[in-house]
C-alpha cells in the first residue's frame, strides 16, 4: 500500500510540470484544420488575359513548437479550387490558353509570434505543386493536357484560440508558378482563406 501511495505521489509530481508547460504553451503540438476561401489564378503576361475567381477548399495538418513567445512549425495542405485563367494571343494572334485549377499540394514551414495568450501572428513559406488542366486553341486545333506546376508560396495570418484545443484563423497567401510543359505561363495565385482547427 505504501509503495502504491509513493508511486502515485511520484507520478503526480512528474505530471504537474508537464501539464503546466502545456497550459503555458497553447500553440504547441499536432494540429489539423479545414480551410476555405477566395482563390484567384492570374496569368502574368502582357497579352490580353482574364481571370475567373473561385473558391479554394481543403484541409491541412501541422506541428508547432513554442519557444517562449516564438512559434516554429511545419505543415502540409491539400486543397482544390474552382478558379481558372485564360490568355489570348500567347504565341500567335488569335490563339487562347486556358488553365483550370485542380488540386494543390503544399509543404512548408511557419514562424509566429504570440501576441497574447490566445492570439498568434505568423508568416509561412514553402513549396506548392498545383495540378491544372491546360487547353490551348489555335484556329480549329485544340490541344489539352493535365500538368503539375511547381511553385513557391508565401503567406501570413492570425490564429486565435477559442477553446482549450480549438482555434480559428485567417490567412493570406501568394503563390507563383513559372512553367507548364515548357510554356512560360508565369501564373500568380492569390488566396484569402479562413480556417477552423483542433490541436492535440
CORQUIJO-V709614 format. One record per pair of residues at least 12 apart in sequence whose C-alpha atoms are under 6 Angstrom apart, sorted by the first residue. I is the first residue (numbers start at 1). J is the second residue. D is the distance in whole Angstrom. If there is no record, write none. Layout:
[[I,J,D] [I,J,D]]
//
This chain:
[[28,64,5] [28,65,5] [28,66,5] [29,63,5] [29,64,5] [29,200,6] [30,62,6] [30,63,4] [30,199,6] [30,200,5] [31,61,6] [31,62,5] [31,198,6] [31,199,4] [32,60,6] [32,61,4] [32,197,5] [32,198,6] [33,59,6] [33,60,5] [33,196,5] [33,197,4] [34,58,6] [34,59,4] [34,195,5] [34,196,6] [35,57,6] [35,58,5] [35,59,6] [35,194,6] [35,195,4] [36,56,5] [36,57,4] [36,193,5] [36,194,6] [37,55,6] [37,56,5] [37,192,6] [37,193,4] [38,55,5] [38,56,6] [38,191,5] [38,192,5] [39,53,6] [39,54,5] [39,55,5] [39,56,6] [39,190,6] [39,191,5] [40,53,5] [40,189,6] [40,190,5] [41,84,6] [41,85,6] [41,188,6] [41,189,4] [42,85,6] [42,187,6] [42,188,5] [43,186,6] [43,187,4] [44,186,5] [44,187,6] [48,87,6] [48,88,5] [49,86,5] [49,87,4] [50,85,6] [50,86,5] [51,85,5] [52,83,5] [52,84,5] [52,85,6] [53,83,5] [54,82,5] [54,83,4] [55,81,6] [55,82,5] [56,80,6] [56,81,4] [57,79,5] [57,80,6] [58,78,6] [58,79,4] [59,77,6] [59,78,6] [60,76,6] [60,77,4] [61,75,6] [61,76,6] [62,74,6] [62,75,4] [69,113,6] [69,114,5] [70,112,6] [70,113,5] [71,111,6] [71,112,5] [72,110,6] [72,111,5] [73,109,6] [73,110,5] [74,108,6] [74,109,4] [75,107,6] [75,108,6] [76,106,5] [76,107,4] [77,105,6] [77,106,5] [78,104,6] [78,105,5] [79,103,6] [79,104,5] [80,102,6] [80,103,4] [81,101,6] [81,102,6] [83,101,6] [84,99,6] [84,100,4] [84,101,6] [85,98,6] [85,99,5] [86,98,4] [95,137,6] [95,138,4] [96,136,6] [96,137,5] [97,135,6] [97,136,4] [98,134,6] [98,135,5] [99,133,6] [99,134,5] [100,132,5] [100,133,5] [101,132,5] [102,131,5] [102,132,5] [103,131,5] [104,129,6] [104,130,4] [105,128,6] [105,129,5] [106,127,6] [106,128,4] [107,126,6] [107,127,5] [108,125,6] [108,126,4] [109,124,6] [109,125,6] [110,123,6] [110,124,4] [111,123,6] [118,160,6] [118,161,5] [119,159,6] [119,160,4] [120,158,6] [120,159,5] [121,157,6] [121,158,5] [122,156,6] [122,157,6] [123,155,6] [123,156,4] [124,154,6] [124,155,5] [124,156,6] [125,153,5] [125,154,4] [126,152,6] [126,153,5] [127,152,5] [128,151,5] [128,152,6] [129,149,5] [129,150,5] [130,148,6] [130,149,5] [131,147,6] [131,148,4] [132,146,6] [132,147,6] [133,145,6] [133,146,4] [134,146,6] [151,176,5] [151,177,5] [152,175,6] [152,176,6] [153,174,6] [153,175,4] [154,173,6] [154,174,5] [155,172,5] [155,173,4] [156,171,6] [156,172,6] [157,170,6] [157,171,4] [158,170,6] [165,198,5] [165,199,5] [166,197,6] [166,198,4] [167,196,6] [167,197,5] [168,195,6] [168,196,5] [169,194,6] [169,195,5] [170,193,6] [170,194,5] [171,192,6] [171,193,5] [172,191,6] [172,192,5] [173,191,5] [174,189,6] [174,190,5] [175,188,6] [175,189,5] [176,188,5]]
//
